[in-house]
């Protein structure tokens, strides 16, 4: 049995609605009808069993793996009349990821409305689940989907905050300096994103280097998690990021582009 959420946010309300939908008369049999078409899925008598398995931190070390199960859930040949049931299962699988991301964005960007964040996350997930990009993949599916949700959410939040800054500037509201922005995490991340965009355009950073700094300094991903994702040691990544920041510091201190205050944005 899936534990009902205690939070009253839009994502948790969606979870309650989806759980009720899957528990409704007839949907249990529909699930079993679909599960019987797959050897991997047939091992889970109910949709709750399947979802709990995919939520387990031990899933990757068990059989069938999360990749095996997600590939079955994403296969295109499902009866269109039963596709809505499959979509509900997929949404419930990634509700925890969306909820964690929403809570983090709400903390970093307090000006954003939680309902807007929740709607954006849900839209991104549904669109990506239907994308040809995802359907062409055969491994690391859960990681790929979670990364897509997180990246899209942070980019959207930064874009929304940047637009608010521009509107404030048009309304003669002073835009904060990097030093002043350090007191406000959302402004700080907007300015840091702009600085990294500019650095990549000028050739100061490669695309991969910019992505690494974005993951570490904007998305807040730990060195341990980055290490797990790309195979490098956490210590090596920490040194690489330090070298990148030092390189940028040297660039912005040149007479042509004096902006050493930008480096204060990295002090988090």
NORVENZI-V284109 format. One record per residue. N is the residue number from 1. RES is the residue in three letters. PHI is phi in radians with two decimals (* if undefined). PSI is psi in degrees with one decimal (999 if undefined). OMEGA is omega in radians with two decimals (NA if undefined). Layout:
n res phi psi omega
N RES PHI PSI OMEGA
N RES PHI PSI OMEGA
This chain:
n res phi psi omega
1 UNK * 129.2 3.12
2 UNK -1.29 132.6 3.13
3 UNK -1.26 129.1 3.14
4 UNK -1.25 139.9 -3.11
5 UNK -1.25 153.6 3.12
6 UNK -1.77 -18.0 -3.14
7 UNK -1.26 151.8 -3.09
8 UNK -1.85 18.8 -3.12
9 UNK -1.33 169.9 -3.09
10 UNK -1.09 -36.7 -3.13
11 UNK -1.17 -41.2 3.12
12 UNK -1.21 -34.2 3.05
13 UNK -1.13 -38.0 3.08
14 UNK -1.10 -41.1 3.13
15 UNK -1.08 -45.5 3.11
16 UNK -1.03 -43.1 -3.13
17 UNK -1.12 -42.0 -3.12
18 UNK -1.19 -39.1 3.10
19 UNK -1.09 -42.8 3.11
20 UNK -1.11 -38.7 3.14
21 UNK -1.10 -45.3 -3.11
22 UNK -1.21 -23.1 -3.14
23 UNK -1.54 -7.7 -3.09
24 UNK -1.15 155.9 -3.13
25 UNK -0.98 131.5 3.08
26 UNK 1.66 -28.9 -3.08
27 UNK -1.29 -27.7 3.06
28 UNK -1.09 -42.8 3.11
29 UNK -1.21 -36.6 3.08
30 UNK -1.08 -41.9 3.10
31 UNK -1.06 -46.7 -3.12
32 UNK -1.11 -34.1 3.09
33 UNK -1.09 -43.1 3.11
34 UNK -1.23 -42.8 -3.09
35 UNK -1.10 -32.2 -3.13
36 UNK -1.16 -17.2 3.14
37 UNK -1.43 -3.2 -3.10
38 UNK -2.33 130.4 3.12
39 UNK -1.10 -40.3 -3.12
40 UNK -1.19 -43.9 -3.08
41 UNK -1.31 -25.5 -3.09
42 UNK -1.13 -15.7 3.12
43 UNK -1.37 -0.9 -3.13
44 UNK -2.08 105.1 -3.04
45 UNK -1.05 -32.3 -3.12
46 UNK -2.29 162.8 3.09
47 UNK -1.12 -32.3 3.10
48 UNK -1.09 -40.8 3.11
49 UNK -1.07 -42.8 -3.13
50 UNK -1.13 -46.5 -3.10
51 UNK -1.13 -41.8 3.12
52 UNK -1.12 -36.0 3.09
53 UNK -1.11 -44.0 -3.13
54 UNK -1.24 -23.3 3.08
55 UNK -1.44 -13.2 -3.08
56 UNK -1.23 137.0 3.12
57 UNK -1.22 -13.3 -3.12
58 UNK -1.68 2.7 -3.03
59 UNK -0.97 -41.4 -3.05
60 UNK -1.14 -18.8 -3.14
61 UNK -1.76 9.1 -3.11
62 UNK -2.10 165.4 3.11
63 UNK -2.06 138.8 -0.10
64 UNK -1.23 153.5 -3.11
65 UNK -1.32 167.9 3.10
66 UNK -1.08 -35.1 3.11
67 UNK -1.10 -44.8 3.13
68 UNK -1.02 -44.5 -3.09
69 UNK -1.24 -43.2 -3.13
70 UNK -1.17 -34.6 3.08
71 UNK -1.08 -38.4 3.10
72 UNK -1.19 -40.0 3.14
73 UNK -1.19 -27.4 -3.09
74 UNK -1.66 -4.4 -3.08
75 UNK -1.06 139.2 -3.00
76 UNK -1.35 -13.9 -2.99
77 UNK -1.47 10.8 -3.11
78 UNK -1.21 141.2 3.08
79 UNK -0.91 124.9 -3.13
80 UNK -0.95 -29.8 -3.14
81 UNK -1.21 -20.5 -3.13
82 UNK -1.87 -2.5 -3.08
83 UNK -1.06 -36.6 -3.14
84 UNK -1.06 -38.5 3.11
85 UNK -1.10 -43.0 3.12
86 UNK -1.13 -40.3 3.11
87 UNK -1.09 -38.0 3.12
88 UNK -1.12 -41.4 3.10
89 UNK -1.08 -45.7 -3.13
90 UNK -1.10 -40.8 3.09
91 UNK -1.06 -44.1 -3.13
92 UNK -1.14 -32.2 3.11
93 UNK -1.07 -37.2 -3.04
94 UNK -1.84 9.2 3.06
95 UNK -1.00 -46.4 3.13
96 UNK -1.02 -39.4 3.11
97 UNK -1.10 -44.9 3.13
98 UNK -1.13 -39.7 -3.10
99 UNK -1.16 -44.1 3.10
100 UNK -1.07 -43.6 -3.13
101 UNK -1.13 -40.7 3.14
102 UNK -1.11 -43.2 -3.14
103 UNK -1.11 -39.7 3.13
104 UNK -1.17 -44.7 3.13
105 UNK -1.13 -37.9 3.12
106 UNK -1.10 -35.3 3.14
107 UNK -1.28 -39.2 -3.08
108 UNK -1.42 -36.0 -3.10
109 UNK -2.09 73.1 -3.04
110 UNK -1.09 -18.9 -3.14
111 UNK -1.31 -19.2 -3.14
112 UNK -1.35 140.2 3.13
113 UNK -1.35 131.2 -3.08
114 UNK -1.03 -36.9 3.13
115 UNK -1.12 -36.7 3.10
116 UNK -1.16 -41.4 3.10
117 UNK -1.07 -46.7 -3.11
118 UNK -1.06 -43.0 3.14
119 UNK -1.13 -40.6 3.12
120 UNK -1.11 -45.2 -3.13
121 UNK -1.07 -43.8 -3.13
122 UNK -1.12 -42.6 3.14
123 UNK -1.11 -44.5 3.13
124 UNK -1.06 -44.4 -3.13
125 UNK -1.09 -48.7 -3.10
126 UNK -1.09 -41.2 3.14
127 UNK -1.16 -40.1 -3.11
128 UNK -1.24 -34.5 3.11
129 UNK -1.09 -27.5 -3.13
130 UNK -1.64 -2.2 -3.00
131 UNK -1.34 149.0 3.07
132 UNK -1.19 -29.4 3.12
133 UNK -1.04 -48.3 -3.13
134 UNK -1.19 -41.0 -3.08
135 UNK -1.20 -16.8 3.11
136 UNK -1.48 -9.0 -3.10
137 UNK -1.55 152.2 -3.13
138 UNK -2.24 -1.8 -3.14
139 UNK -2.60 161.8 3.12
140 UNK 0.95 39.2 -3.05
141 UNK -1.18 -45.6 -3.12
142 UNK -1.08 -43.2 3.12
143 UNK -1.11 -43.5 -3.12
144 UNK -1.08 -43.6 -3.13
145 UNK -1.17 -45.4 3.14
146 UNK -1.09 -40.0 3.12
147 UNK -1.14 -40.9 3.12
148 UNK -1.07 -45.7 3.14
149 UNK -1.05 -48.4 -3.06
150 UNK -1.15 -48.6 -3.12
151 UNK -1.07 -47.0 -3.12
152 UNK -1.08 -39.9 -3.11
153 UNK -1.14 -44.3 -3.13
154 UNK -1.17 -40.6 3.13
155 UNK -1.11 -41.7 3.11
156 UNK -1.11 -44.1 -3.12
157 UNK -1.11 -41.7 3.12
158 UNK -1.16 -40.5 3.13
159 UNK -1.12 -43.3 3.12
160 UNK -1.10 -41.9 3.13
161 UNK -1.20 -36.0 3.11
162 UNK -1.12 -41.1 3.11
163 UNK -1.11 -37.6 3.10
164 UNK -1.13 -37.2 3.09
165 UNK -1.11 -44.5 -3.13
166 UNK -1.12 -41.1 3.11
167 UNK -1.12 -37.8 3.10
168 UNK -1.15 -37.3 3.13
169 UNK -1.19 -40.8 3.10
170 UNK -1.12 -29.6 3.12
171 UNK -1.54 18.4 3.11
172 UNK 1.16 21.6 3.01
173 UNK -1.54 125.9 -3.06
174 UNK -1.12 135.3 3.05
175 UNK -1.40 131.0 -3.07
176 UNK -1.20 148.8 3.05
177 UNK -1.33 164.1 3.10
178 UNK -0.95 -38.1 3.13
179 UNK -1.13 -42.7 3.10
180 UNK -1.22 -34.9 -3.11
181 UNK -1.18 -21.9 3.14
182 UNK -1.08 -20.1 3.09
183 UNK -1.41 -13.9 -3.12
184 UNK -2.19 108.0 -3.07
185 UNK -0.99 -37.3 -3.09
186 UNK -1.18 -45.4 3.09
187 UNK -1.09 -40.2 -3.13
188 UNK -1.05 -44.5 -3.12
189 UNK -1.20 -35.5 3.07
190 UNK -1.07 -49.2 -3.12
191 UNK -1.14 -38.7 3.12
192 UNK -1.14 -40.2 3.08
193 UNK -1.07 -42.0 3.10
194 UNK -1.10 -41.0 -3.13
195 UNK -1.14 -41.3 3.13
196 UNK -1.21 -36.8 3.05
197 UNK -1.01 -48.4 -3.12
198 UNK -1.11 -40.1 -3.12
199 UNK -1.13 -38.7 3.12
200 UNK -1.21 -41.6 3.12
201 UNK -1.05 -36.5 -3.11
202 UNK -1.42 -4.4 3.14
203 UNK 1.49 11.5 3.12
204 UNK -1.33 -25.7 3.14
205 UNK -2.32 144.4 2.97
206 UNK -1.39 169.0 3.12
207 UNK -1.06 -41.5 3.14
208 UNK -1.16 -38.9 3.13
209 UNK -1.18 -40.6 3.11
210 UNK -1.11 -41.4 3.14
211 UNK -1.09 -40.7 3.14
212 UNK -1.10 -43.8 3.11
213 UNK -1.17 -36.9 3.11
214 UNK -1.10 -45.5 -3.13
215 UNK -1.10 -40.7 -3.08
216 UNK -1.37 -47.6 -2.97
217 UNK -1.67 -23.1 3.14
218 UNK -1.83 -50.4 -3.13
219 UNK -1.38 -16.6 3.07
220 UNK 1.29 24.6 3.14
221 UNK -1.31 133.6 -3.07
222 UNK -1.23 160.3 3.09
223 UNK -1.08 -35.6 -3.14
224 UNK -1.12 -42.8 3.13
225 UNK -1.20 -41.5 3.09
226 UNK -1.08 -38.0 3.11
227 UNK -1.09 -43.0 3.14
228 UNK -1.12 -33.6 -3.08
229 UNK -1.32 -40.7 -3.00
230 UNK -1.97 0.7 3.03
231 UNK 1.51 -5.1 3.09
232 UNK -1.56 156.4 3.14
233 UNK -1.25 154.0 3.14
234 UNK -1.07 -37.6 3.14
235 UNK -1.14 -42.9 3.13
236 UNK -1.09 -40.6 3.12
237 UNK -1.16 -39.5 3.12
238 UNK -1.08 -42.5 3.11
239 UNK -1.17 -39.6 3.14
240 UNK -1.10 -43.8 3.13
241 UNK -1.14 -39.6 3.10
242 UNK -1.07 -40.9 3.12
243 UNK -1.15 -40.0 3.12
244 UNK -1.10 -42.9 3.13
245 UNK -1.15 -38.8 3.11
246 UNK -1.10 -41.2 3.12
247 UNK -1.09 -44.1 3.12
248 UNK -1.12 -37.5 3.12
249 UNK -1.06 -41.2 3.12
250 UNK -1.16 -36.7 -3.13
251 UNK -1.14 -47.4 -3.02
252 UNK -1.34 -8.7 3.11
253 UNK -1.58 1.8 3.14
254 UNK -1.27 151.1 3.14
255 UNK -1.02 -29.0 -3.09
256 UNK -1.20 -33.9 -3.06
257 UNK -2.40 69.2 -3.05
258 UNK -1.32 103.7 3.12
259 UNK -2.58 52.4 -3.12
260 UNK -1.08 -20.9 3.14
261 UNK -1.13 -21.3 3.10
262 UNK -1.06 -31.7 -3.09
263 UNK -1.20 -17.1 3.08
264 UNK -1.13 -20.5 -3.14
265 UNK -1.17 -21.0 -3.14
266 UNK -1.46 -9.4 -3.08
267 UNK -1.51 91.7 -3.11
268 UNK -2.14 999 NA
